[in-house]
Amino acid sequence: MTDAPPPFELLPGAGQSPVILHVPHAAREIPRTVRAGIALGDEELARELDHITDAHTDRIADVAAGRAAVTPWRFVNRLSRLVVDPERFPDEREEMLAVGMGAVYTRTTHGAALRSGGVDAGPLVERYFLPYARAMTEAVADRLAATGRAVIIDVHSYPSRRLPYELHGEGPRPAVCLGTDSFHTPPELAAAAREAFGETELDTPFSGTYVPLEFYGKRAEVSALMVEIRRDTYMTEPGGPAGPGLERLGGALARLVDAVSR
């Protein structure tokens, strides 16, 4: 764990592509300065990273970008979500704060204390969250300017068995969960994802999409879909290696990219 890697990276796609594959939770990297404030020992932290990291989702996005007829753009978080979670907001709704998982997590997936002493989220939000949000906003604005629209496809994964922090995990756990938004997810986008992935359900066990606040609820030209892939379909849980399912899912994601790029 070092301070060397960049906190995020925008990987360019084709100029005519409206698609941004957003990969926010694939990394395990924690800067030393942030690690110093985490209350877990090294073994405990490694176990927590196994549970909380959407392992190999960056590789799934890589496969999709390589196979798509029109190369999508990729916005990839290079730091663990235990630093900050870029898909939360500083004023995150109360139910996520209640389980210690706002923009700056204070609890683990199993409810243990994550950070030492009192938590001052301000410096972490200032250093990591806000630059990420600005860069993602700029990436979406760039696609709007270039193509007249932007399609954000969030690439996530989730465990086959419910973790204690999940507040709405009692429903079905399909091979692929599609998170939608009533304003930003048009029916044709969800339909294209169903066609590409096969076994899917909408908004179970997770719901919603990520859209930068500048556009959220305001710009219908920005469409969004969250793709939550059940981990046992492509990897050894909780934090093990990927299997052959990764290539298959990358191909399915490429088909979705092609469908919405047309």
Backbone hydrogen bonds, N-H to C=O, Kabsch-Sander energy under -0.5 kcal/mol:
donor,donor_aa,acceptor,acceptor_aa,energy
9,E,76,V,-2.1
11,L,9,E,-0.7
11,L,74,R,-3.6
14,A,71,T,-2.8
17,S,14,A,-1.7
20,I,151,V,-2.9
21,L,73,W,-3.4
22,H,20,I,-0.8
22,H,153,I,-2.4
23,V,21,L,-0.6
23,V,75,F,-2.8
34,V,31,P,-0.6
35,R,31,P,-2.7
36,A,32,R,-1.8
37,G,34,V,-1.6
38,I,35,R,-1.7
39,A,114,L,-2.9
40,L,114,L,-0.6
45,L,41,G,-3.0
46,A,42,D,-2.3
47,R,43,E,-2.1
48,E,44,E,-2.3
49,L,45,L,-2.7
50,D,46,A,-1.9
51,H,47,R,-1.7
52,I,48,E,-2.6
53,T,49,L,-2.0
54,D,25,H,-3.1
55,A,53,T,-1.8
57,T,54,D,-1.7
60,I,56,H,-1.9
61,A,57,T,-2.0
62,D,58,D,-1.9
63,V,59,R,-2.5
64,A,60,I,-2.3
65,A,61,A,-2.6
66,G,62,D,-2.0
67,R,63,V,-1.6
68,A,64,A,-2.0
71,T,69,A,-0.5
73,W,19,V,-2.7
74,R,11,L,-2.2
75,F,21,L,-2.5
76,V,9,E,-2.9
76,V,74,R,-0.6
77,N,23,V,-2.7
78,R,7,P,-1.8
79,L,7,P,-0.8
80,S,29,E,-3.2
83,V,80,S,-1.8
84,V,80,S,-0.8
85,D,103,A,-2.8
88,R,85,D,-1.7
92,E,89,F,-2.1
96,M,93,R,-1.1
97,L,93,R,-1.5
98,A,94,E,-2.3
99,V,95,E,-0.7
99,V,96,M,-0.6
100,G,97,L,-1.7
101,M,96,M,-2.8
102,G,104,V,-0.6
103,A,89,F,-0.5
105,Y,103,A,-0.5
106,T,100,G,-2.4
107,R,100,G,-1.6
108,T,112,A,-2.3
111,G,108,T,-1.7
114,L,106,T,-2.7
115,R,106,T,-0.8
116,S,37,G,-2.5
120,D,118,G,-0.6
121,A,119,V,-0.9
124,L,120,D,-0.5
125,V,121,A,-2.7
126,E,122,G,-2.7
127,R,123,P,-2.4
128,Y,124,L,-2.6
129,F,124,L,-1.3
130,L,125,V,-2.9
132,Y,128,Y,-1.3
133,A,129,F,-2.5
134,R,130,L,-2.5
135,A,131,P,-2.4
136,M,132,Y,-2.6
137,T,133,A,-2.2
138,E,134,R,-2.3
139,A,135,A,-2.0
140,V,136,M,-2.2
141,A,137,T,-2.5
142,D,138,E,-2.2
143,R,139,A,-1.7
144,L,140,V,-2.4
145,A,141,A,-2.4
146,A,142,D,-2.1
147,T,143,R,-2.8
148,G,143,R,-0.6
148,G,144,L,-2.0
149,R,143,R,-0.7
150,A,221,E,-2.3
151,V,18,P,-2.7
152,I,150,A,-0.5
152,I,223,S,-3.0
153,I,20,I,-2.6
153,I,151,V,-0.6
154,D,152,I,-0.6
154,D,225,L,-2.8
155,V,22,H,-3.1
156,H,154,D,-0.7
156,H,227,V,-3.0
158,Y,229,I,-2.0
165,Y,109,T,-1.3
166,E,163,L,-1.8
169,G,166,E,-0.5
176,V,199,E,-0.9
177,C,228,E,-3.1
178,L,201,E,-2.9
179,G,177,C,-0.7
179,G,226,M,-2.7
185,T,181,D,-2.0
189,L,186,P,-1.2
190,A,186,P,-1.5
191,A,187,P,-2.4
192,A,188,E,-1.9
193,A,189,L,-1.8
194,R,190,A,-2.2
195,E,191,A,-2.2
196,A,192,A,-2.0
197,F,193,A,-2.6
198,G,194,R,-2.2
199,E,197,F,-0.9
200,T,198,G,-0.9
201,E,176,V,-1.5
203,D,178,L,-2.7
208,G,180,T,-0.8
211,V,209,T,-0.5
215,F,212,P,-2.0
216,Y,212,P,-1.4
218,K,215,F,-2.3
219,R,215,F,-2.1
220,A,218,K,-0.6
222,V,219,R,-1.6
223,S,150,A,-2.8
223,S,221,E,-0.8
224,A,184,H,-2.6
225,L,152,I,-2.2
226,M,179,G,-2.5
227,V,154,D,-3.2
227,V,225,L,-0.5
228,E,177,C,-3.2
228,E,226,M,-0.7
229,I,156,H,-1.8
229,I,227,V,-0.6
230,R,175,A,-2.7
230,R,228,E,-0.5
231,R,158,Y,-2.8
233,T,230,R,-1.8
234,Y,231,R,-1.9
235,M,231,R,-1.9
236,T,241,P,-2.2
237,E,235,M,-0.6
240,G,236,T,-2.7
243,G,234,Y,-3.3
246,L,243,G,-1.8
247,E,244,P,-0.6
248,R,244,P,-1.3
249,L,245,G,-2.7
250,G,246,L,-2.5
251,G,247,E,-2.1
252,A,248,R,-2.0
253,L,249,L,-2.5
254,A,250,G,-2.0
255,R,251,G,-2.0
256,L,252,A,-1.9
257,V,253,L,-2.6
258,D,254,A,-2.7
259,A,255,R,-2.2
260,V,256,L,-2.2
261,S,257,V,-1.4
262,R,258,D,-1.1
